[in-house]
Amino acid sequence: MHNVSTIIGFGEILWDMLPQGRQLGGAPANFAYHVSKLGLHGVVMSAVGKDALGDEIKSFLENKNIDSHLIRVDNPTGVVDVKIDDAGVPAYNIVENVAWDNIPFTPEIEVLAQNVKAVCYGSLAQRNEVSRNTIQRFIKSLPQQCLKVFDINLRQQYYSQEVIEWSMIHCDVLKLNDEEIVELKRMWGVEEATDASFCVELQRRYEIKIVIVTCGAKGSYVYSNDGKVSFQESPKVEVVDTVGAGDSFTAAFVVSLLKGESITEAHSKATAIAAETCAHSGAMY
């Protein structure tokens, strides 16, 4: 797997309107940025508007040397109003019916699918039928050996059990955080289950190879389908903000796996990169 080709972050791309100014955001863009930073070929796949904000996204990515496949659509480029609390934790107001909600399935996307080594997708970009259909068609058309990563990314009310289940059925790696696992246990009606038993049950039911649970400063767990569990403590860092920390974790984990490293090595590298991201402002530094 050493001559790795394309690794795609598929879904939302948008401007995070942060108190200190505008930053490019969206988990897929953050993921692709960190993949590229770690030396592999990361590509953002999404849609932007035929507007100035869309132009700025394209030029921003070019300046950062991040490859992208951005379709221009009639809807406006996505924005999110972000408020950061005293602990550095973001709260999001995600504007609806924007460009990334309306990613069309194109012949180019179908062709691109043939050379993908890994893809990372979430639930947010599947909130609207157009993008949901495109993402699901793309995932179905990927080569069998492609590593499919579902980084769940629950935001506000923009998810359903149906979308989550479909995404789990089609993924090799499931990543969620400690808040998301609480919400999933509630949705599945098993609030009393331990995190560990719930992860093992998800693995069994949806045939998932690896389940990752990140718990912020409390560390992270990786459950592999051979019954092994890896735990890593989070390094102590001066947290500037946590924006994009999970995306950088996922990127580092995927890059390590594609390089043939063990789950333990991948977990260790992912933990270090996520901590580094927390020590910077924004996801792309």
Residue pairs with C-beta under 8 A, 6 or more apart in sequence:
1 117
1 258
1 259
1 260
2 259
2 260
4 40
4 41
4 117
4 258
4 259
5 41
5 115
5 116
5 117
6 41
6 43
6 112
6 115
6 116
6 117
7 32
7 35
7 40
7 41
7 42
7 43
7 116
7 117
7 118
7 119
7 120
7 254
7 255
7 258
8 28
8 32
8 42
8 43
8 44
8 45
8 112
8 116
8 118
8 119
8 120
9 27
9 28
9 29
9 30
9 31
9 32
9 35
9 42
9 43
9 44
9 45
9 119
9 120
10 28
10 45
10 46
10 119
10 120
10 121
10 125
10 135
10 138
11 26
11 27
11 28
11 45
11 46
11 100
11 121
11 122
11 124
11 125
11 126
11 131
11 135
12 26
12 27
12 28
12 29
12 46
12 78
12 100
12 122
12 124
12 125
13 24
13 25
13 26
13 28
13 29
13 44
13 46
13 47
13 48
13 57
13 68
13 70
13 78
13 100
14 24
14 25
14 26
14 77
14 78
14 79
14 80
14 94
14 98
14 100
15 22
15 23
15 24
15 25
15 53
15 56
15 57
15 77
15 78
15 79
15 80
16 22
16 23
16 24
16 25
16 79
16 80
16 82
16 243
16 282
17 79
17 80
17 81
17 82
18 82
18 84
18 243
18 282
19 82
19 83
19 84
20 281
23 243
23 282
23 283
23 284
24 57
24 60
24 61
24 283
24 284
25 80
25 82
25 243
25 244
25 283
26 44
26 46
26 78
26 100
27 120
27 122
27 124
27 151
27 153
27 246
27 247
28 44
28 45
28 46
28 120
28 121
28 122
28 125
29 44
29 46
29 61
29 66
29 283
29 284
30 244
30 247
30 248
30 251
30 283
30 284
31 42
31 120
31 151
31 247
31 250
31 251
32 42
32 43
32 44
32 66
32 67
32 68
32 251
33 42
33 44
33 64
33 66
33 251
33 283
33 284
34 42
34 244
34 247
34 248
34 251
34 252
34 273
34 277
34 283
35 41
35 42
35 251
35 254
35 255
36 42
36 64
36 65
36 66
36 67
37 251
38 251
38 252
38 255
38 273
39 255
40 255
40 258
41 67
42 66
42 67
42 251
43 66
43 67
43 68
43 69
43 112
44 61
44 66
44 67
44 68
44 69
44 70
45 68
45 69
45 70
45 103
45 109
45 112
45 138
46 68
46 69
46 70
46 71
46 99
46 100
46 103
46 125
47 70
47 71
47 72
47 73
47 75
47 99
47 100
47 102
47 103
47 104
47 131
48 54
48 57
48 58
48 70
48 71
48 72
48 73
48 77
48 78
48 99
48 100
49 72
49 73
49 74
49 75
49 76
49 77
49 98
49 99
50 72
50 73
50 74
51 76
51 77
53 76
53 77
53 79
54 70
54 72
54 77
54 99
57 70
57 77
58 68
58 70
61 67
61 68
61 70
64 284
69 108
69 109
69 112
71 103
71 104
71 106
72 99
73 99
73 102
73 103
73 104
74 102
75 97
75 98
75 99
75 101
75 102
76 98
76 99
77 98
77 99
78 94
78 95
78 98
78 99
78 100
78 101
79 95
79 98
80 92
80 93
80 94
80 95
81 92
81 93
81 95
82 90
82 91
82 92
82 93
82 243
83 90
83 91
84 90
84 91
84 241
85 91
87 239
88 239
88 240
88 241
88 242
88 278
89 242
90 241
90 242
90 243
92 155
92 156
93 156
94 124
94 155
94 156
94 158
96 128
97 128
100 125
100 131
101 125
101 127
101 128
101 130
101 131
102 128
102 130
102 131
103 125
103 130
103 131
103 134
103 135
104 130
104 134
105 133
105 134
105 137
105 138
109 134
109 138
110 138
110 141
113 138
113 141
113 142
113 143
114 143
116 142
116 143
116 146
117 146
117 147
117 258
118 146
118 147
118 148
118 149
118 254
118 258
119 138
119 139
119 142
119 146
119 147
119 148
119 149
120 149
120 150
120 151
120 250
120 251
120 254
121 135
121 139
121 148
121 149
121 150
121 151
121 167
122 150
122 151
122 152
122 153
122 167
123 152
123 153
123 154
123 155
123 158
123 159
123 163
123 164
123 167
124 153
124 154
124 155
124 158
124 159
125 131
125 132
125 135
126 132
126 135
126 136
126 159
126 163
126 167
127 158
127 159
132 163
136 166
136 170
139 148
139 170
140 170
142 148
147 172
147 173
147 254
147 257
147 258
148 170
148 171
148 172
148 173
149 171
149 172
149 173
149 175
149 250
149 254
150 167
150 168
150 170
150 171
150 173
150 174
150 175
151 175
151 176
151 246
151 247
151 250
152 159
152 164
152 167
152 174
152 175
152 176
152 180
152 184
153 246
154 179
154 180
154 183
161 187
164 184
164 187
165 206
168 174
168 202
168 206
168 208
169 206
169 207
171 206
171 208
172 208
172 209
172 210
173 208
173 209
173 210
173 211
173 212
173 253
173 254
174 202
174 206
174 208
174 210
174 211
174 212
175 211
175 212
175 213
175 214
175 246
175 249
175 250
175 253
176 184
176 211
176 212
176 213
176 214
177 213
177 214
177 215
177 216
177 246
178 195
178 213
178 214
178 215
178 216
178 218
181 195
181 198
181 199
181 213
182 191
184 198
184 202
185 191
185 193
185 198
188 198
190 198
190 201
193 201
195 213
195 221
196 221
196 223
196 229
199 211
199 213
199 221
199 223
200 223
202 208
202 211
203 209
203 211
203 223
203 225
208 225
209 224
209 225
210 222
210 223
210 224
210 225
210 263
211 222
211 223
212 220
212 221
212 222
212 223
212 249
212 250
212 253
213 220
213 221
213 222
213 223
214 220
214 246
214 249
214 274
215 221
215 234
216 234
216 242
217 234
218 234
219 231
219 232
219 233
219 234
219 271
220 231
220 232
220 234
220 249
220 267
220 270
220 271
221 229
221 230
221 231
222 229
222 230
222 263
222 266
222 267
223 229
224 230
224 263
228 263
230 263
230 264
230 267
232 267
232 268
232 271
233 271
234 271
234 274
234 275
235 271
235 272
235 275
237 275
237 276
237 278
237 279
238 279
239 278
239 279
240 278
240 279
240 280
240 281
241 278
241 281
241 282
242 278
243 281
243 282
243 283
244 277
244 282
244 283
244 284
245 274
245 275
245 277
245 278
245 283
246 274
247 283
248 270
248 273
248 274
248 276
248 277
248 283
249 270
249 271
249 273
249 274
250 270
251 273
252 266
252 269
252 270
252 272
252 273
252 274
253 266
253 267
253 269
253 270
254 266
255 269
256 265
256 266
256 269
256 270
257 263
257 266
261 269
277 283
277 285
